[in-house]
Amino acid sequence: MAMNMKELSPDLFEPAEIDTEAGETVAKKRLSYWADVRRRFLRNRGAVIGLILIVVIGLMAVFGPGMNEFNFRQQDFTAQNISPFDKIEGTHWFGTDNLGRDLWTRTWYGAGISLLIALIAAAIDLTIGVIYGAISGYFGGKVDDWMQRIIEVLVGIPNLIVIILLLIWLEPGIFPIALAIALTGWVNMARIVRAQMLQMKSQEYVLAARTLGANTRRMLTKHMLPNVMGPVIITLMFTIPNAIFFEAFLGFIGLGLRPPEASLGVLINEGYGVLQIFPYQTFFPATVLSLLMLSFNLLGDGLRDALDPKMRK
């Protein structure tokens, strides 16, 4: 039976102590935006694993070719097609190819070349895409209309055809391949930057800066471009594996670097011809290529979640 309110004794209650200063204290330490981004990024195991793999592969691309006594160009016809499981004198950890060249040295050297081409292409994409998109989105009107018509024309042309035609015209090399990949790759970056600029033009802090007399250069460099760096960084992380894939594809179809130069695509192309007999010659460069692309995609996903304020819990 429920207790009657009249039967409640004051002895059953205990007065609460009120601390007037407790309401002014901060219960949790305040984090800055970038500190919160770092915290959320480190909680994403996939992104952390991707970053670790990129660092490891990058270090191996720098120091791996020097870990044994062989050169990536060095041919030895007495050591042709040696399996990594064969017990012989020497340190052919990944075996050798049909010309007796050490695959450990060539794989890590090729990984470095592929990364270099991808980074150059990504840098060109970043520079052209950010400048083009910022100008188009900031000025708007007829300037934006004309600039978007140019992008629509470029989007309508298959980028693979443009890349192949340019490489047929130019002598294949590290910079020509990177330039060919970046020739149409900047379009996506430009579109993202333009969309962000159009959105920010109506923000209060931009209108206030314009009212106070900020010129175009200051508006772009101090107020608007720093606020689009999040989407730009995320797009850049997805641009790099795309460039690695295109470089590998061009090397595989014979439009990449010329032998005896090595890249992951060139090595996969060389190993493909003897895939059924010596599968290890394709396995190692293909594994490094797959890990690189997977790592950058994991890193891009982690950065997208960490930099998006909507993902904050």
Order of alpha helices (4+ residues) and beta strands (2+ residues): alpha-alpha-alpha-alpha-alpha-alpha-alpha-alpha-alpha-alpha
